């Protein structure tokens, strides 16, 4: 704020995109979809009531937690400082009144709340008229964030914007930056797509490697499957993070995710999610009908997981294991290499173990922080023990399946020197045992696949297993 004395003028603060790095209308839509996905068809009908009526109906349907919003801490500091100077601070927003009043009560920083109510959408000229009625033209300062605030800035004394790039006003003035520095949405979108997680989609190359079909056509087919699963996975991550935004904001690490932090606008995330999914399905349709079936099943499963299944005890873990296995089936569908029973059984149990390890790590961290229950999940920290037991059992069931495979006819058909495969058994026991010991110590992060990709010991074990497989393949 300017150094000149402005204490006699009220400071008016916008809410959506200014006080918070998000928009309450979209927050309410996401909360509604998360709890009432089968009633989504009602949203277009409510729009017929006008924007104010639409906001009012949504406010009746959802329970917004003001503590789980991405506040701009710089704006909050400014409001606290100005209020400490004795200045009147007003929250003026186009959001519905019930939401605005909850937020004001939660923060305890505002003397007055002006919001959408009685069929009047309090934005732009409506907001400018209301403030002029209360304080007169040029009788207040205003902090906003978008072109919708131009009418208010033009009528206020000192115009402030949370965006670094100033807005030019019709009277020749420009807005002055106030608040935190905000990054671009493009980088936030890329981060929210989680390209690091595409490592999991390398599983589509397993049928090619396991079937010893190492030719260019098979590689190209596997690459198409990899691209399709990566696009589909990013689509699911955007949807999942949008639906989980409020839960993620109270999580010790997930609050930094682009959507939860407000760096990526909800409408952009919700718009890109179906576009990425359609691109994945179009790629499959142009290449293989069977691949299209598998990727469609994968997408439906991920959406079901994001919307509902992840909240169900154990169902979420089994679903994660199935999603891993579907990647292998996708590679088989693209290359027309039929997966063996041994491969599917081994992959299901080892991925079941990793899914259990992920949940165990989450519960371990919650317990360490003194919390008892996961938000948005069906677990308590008391479940940490049985989940660990099941995870260790699943790990060594996968070892048993590999040992039986070592003695099967499939090995004799594929490997000229199968004796080398025996060396993989102790490596598997060491690797899985080590992962679980570290998990019980709380040293494995919440995504074991990413942990393995950065863990030198795990990478050495994987390299040794591949070397033994290559030696077994040749006389």
Beta strands, then each sheet from edge to edge (+ up, - down):
strand 1: 10-13
strand 2: 89-96
strand 3: 112-116
strand 4: 140-144
strand 5: 159-161
strand 6: 176-177
sheet 1: 3+ 2+ 1+ 4+ 5+ 6+
end
